[in-house]
Amino acid sequence: MLKKFFLLALLMALLTACTPTPEENSALPNSPMVESPVTQKKCGDDVCDGPENTANCPQDCQISSASQPANTEEAGFWIMNPSSGAALYTRILEPANSNTSSLPALILIPGGTGTIDANKAQRIADEGFIVIFFDPDGRGQSEGEEDYNGTIQQDGLAAVIREVAALPQVDEARFGVASFSYGVTMATGTLARYPDLPVRFYIDWEGPVNRIYTTTGCTANNPRIEWRSCDDDEWWAEREALNFIGDLQVPYQRLQSERDHVQTTNDHAIEIINAAVAGTAPWVRLNDYSPNQSYDINNQPNMYAENSGESTEALFARHALEILAMLE
């Protein structure tokens, strides 16, 4: 009997020694792990994780006035760029004190190789707009690689426009594009290559129109952006607004101040206006001048004064409303 008791005690001790503690169990390589809803990225988990978007997972990604706060808190969704496969982070802002469900919409295109400042976007929204902005491939919270506003990022912009224009709070009949600085390249390339997009007008603020202006003379690399050599015609062919502006099918408004934010002259404003007037756009205007007129680059009209008191955001809003009123 004593021998049997001893053997039983020895067996229990061995079993206890081989049983892992809770801490040890969590480190076992074959232990099943339970992921959180965020890391699972499954449609139906109430989290819109790229590559989920409004098309392939509307239950997680559908944005409505009730679910999208009218402020600049981090909130957004992702839309797939069909050319790169990258999930593009997209946001929608509404006026802080909106009392209507039907507002015109503006999608903002960032300057340089940056992203849109949410506070600036909110100031435009507060002028009475639904404002949409997104991070192009390789920027901000989006996936992918930087394309310097070439056709890949243009394709991404087209995809964003199509999806957000179909959202219930966006009035497709009053949908416009507005670009800052080098955003003119992505905007014009997209609108020229995709003339069927539901875009009613385009507003451009001081965009550099070709490689000379973009690189400020092709003399040196920008300290923040390594542009390709100006001799690389193939690369620049998809990154110069002058190559696309003549094919625009919508009204085009150029905003230009007397002191450009980068250039030493305003020649680029005259060049793109003249090219647009000679092209297919139904209506072209520089600042508040009469539409559809060309200009002598050696005898340029006065541009917006620096001390006019009208912010860039207010200029965008005023001109957008004027164009929409004209189109009604």
Secondary structure as GFF3:
##gff-version 3
##sequence-region A 1 328
A	DSSP	alpha_helix	2	18	.	.	.	ID=ss1
A	DSSP	alpha_helix	22	26	.	.	.	ID=ss2
A	DSSP	alpha_helix	37	40	.	.	.	ID=ss3
A	DSSP	alpha_helix	58	61	.	.	.	ID=ss4
A	DSSP	beta_strand	77	80	.	.	.	ID=ss5
A	DSSP	beta_strand	87	93	.	.	.	ID=ss6
A	DSSP	beta_strand	105	109	.	.	.	ID=ss7
A	DSSP	alpha_helix	118	125	.	.	.	ID=ss8
A	DSSP	beta_strand	130	134	.	.	.	ID=ss9
A	DSSP	alpha_helix	151	165	.	.	.	ID=ss10
A	DSSP	three_ten_helix	172	174	.	.	.	ID=ss11
A	DSSP	beta_strand	175	180	.	.	.	ID=ss12
A	DSSP	alpha_helix	183	193	.	.	.	ID=ss13
A	DSSP	beta_strand	201	205	.	.	.	ID=ss14
A	DSSP	alpha_helix	211	214	.	.	.	ID=ss15
A	DSSP	alpha_helix	233	236	.	.	.	ID=ss16
A	DSSP	three_ten_helix	241	243	.	.	.	ID=ss17
A	DSSP	three_ten_helix	245	247	.	.	.	ID=ss18
A	DSSP	beta_strand	252	255	.	.	.	ID=ss19
A	DSSP	alpha_helix	267	277	.	.	.	ID=ss20
A	DSSP	beta_strand	284	286	.	.	.	ID=ss21
A	DSSP	alpha_helix	312	327	.	.	.	ID=ss22
###
